[in-house]
Amino acid sequence: MACSLFRRAFVLSGGGMLMAAMVGGLPAAQAQAPNEVVIIKNFMFSPMALTVKAGTTVTWKNMDGEPHIVVNDAGIFHSAALDQNDTYQFRFDKPGVYKVFCGIHPYMKATITVQ
């Protein structure tokens, strides 16, 4: 029981997912793919340019008091309206350059480069 609680706490802490998988007896290859976070605050994406490896999941988190919609200009992904503290995730499996903007405030722009 104590070991199980330790594993959960370690995973929930956000650090050491690879180690948590190894402690749990899972092979390292089954650990989650890398993740990146883009913060939406002051009507901006931060960072405005992000480079990630294929297989990375990007999470957008809205820290503004106004809703925002995360949209890809090529129509590959489109979030629902994100209220304050809401998140949206997309896994980038294919290399390329992805232009992102807010569907409500189109002047808010960002670029995700996937290698």
C-alpha positions in Angstrom: 0.0 0.0 0.0 2.7 2.5 0.9 4.6 1.7 -2.3 1.4 2.2 -4.3 0.8 5.6 -2.6 4.4 6.6 -3.3 4.1 5.8 -7.0 0.8 7.8 -7.3 2.3 10.8 -5.4 5.4 10.7 -7.6 3.4 10.6 -10.8 1.0 13.3 -9.7 3.8 15.5 -8.7 4.6 15.8 -12.4 8.2 14.8 -12.0 9.9 11.6 -12.8 7.2 9.9 -14.9 9.9 7.7 -16.3 11.1 6.7 -12.9 7.6 6.1 -11.7 7.1 3.7 -14.6 10.3 1.9 -13.7 9.3 1.7 -10.0 6.0 0.3 -11.0 7.7 -2.5 -12.9 6.8 -1.1 -16.3 9.5 -1.0 -19.0 10.8 2.5 -19.6 9.4 2.4 -23.2 5.9 2.5 -21.8 6.5 5.9 -20.1 4.4 8.8 -21.5 5.6 10.8 -24.4 7.0 14.2 -23.7 4.6 17.1 -22.9 4.8 20.8 -23.3 2.6 23.5 -21.9 1.6 26.8 -23.6 0.0 29.4 -21.3 -2.7 31.7 -22.5 -2.4 34.9 -20.5 -2.8 38.6 -21.3 -4.3 37.7 -24.7 -1.1 36.0 -25.7 0.3 32.5 -26.2 3.4 31.9 -24.2 5.7 30.8 -25.7 4.7 32.2 -29.0 7.0 29.8 -30.8 7.7 26.3 -29.6 9.8 23.5 -31.1 9.0 19.9 -30.1 9.7 16.4 -31.2 7.1 14.3 -33.0 4.9 12.5 -30.5 4.8 15.4 -28.0 1.5 16.4 -26.5 1.1 20.1 -26.2 -1.3 21.4 -23.5 -2.8 24.9 -23.7 -4.0 26.4 -20.4 -6.1 29.5 -20.4 -5.1 31.8 -17.5 -7.2 34.8 -18.7 -10.6 35.7 -17.4 -11.9 35.7 -21.0 -12.5 32.6 -23.1 -10.1 31.5 -25.9 -10.3 28.9 -28.6 -7.1 27.2 -29.8 -7.3 26.7 -33.6 -4.9 25.4 -36.2 -5.0 27.4 -39.5 -5.0 24.2 -41.5 -8.0 22.8 -39.6 -6.1 19.9 -38.0 -7.3 20.8 -34.5 -9.8 23.1 -32.9 -10.6 23.4 -29.2 -13.9 24.2 -27.6 -14.0 27.6 -25.8 -11.6 27.5 -22.9 -12.7 29.4 -19.8 -10.2 30.4 -17.2 -8.1 27.4 -16.0 -9.4 25.2 -18.8 -7.0 23.2 -20.8 -6.8 21.7 -24.3 -4.4 19.0 -25.5 -3.2 17.9 -28.9 -0.5 15.3 -29.7 1.7 16.3 -32.6 2.7 13.1 -34.4 3.8 14.5 -37.8 6.7 16.8 -38.4 5.8 20.2 -39.8 5.1 23.8 -38.9 1.7 24.4 -37.3 0.2 27.9 -37.1 -2.1 28.4 -34.2 -4.4 31.3 -33.4 -7.3 32.1 -31.1 -10.7 31.6 -32.8 -12.2 34.5 -30.8 -9.2 36.8 -30.9 -7.4 36.0 -34.2 -4.6 38.5 -33.5 -3.3 36.0 -30.9 -0.9 33.8 -32.8 1.7 31.1 -32.1 3.8 28.6 -34.1 4.5 25.0 -33.2 7.4 23.4 -35.1 7.4 19.6 -34.9 10.7 17.8 -35.8 
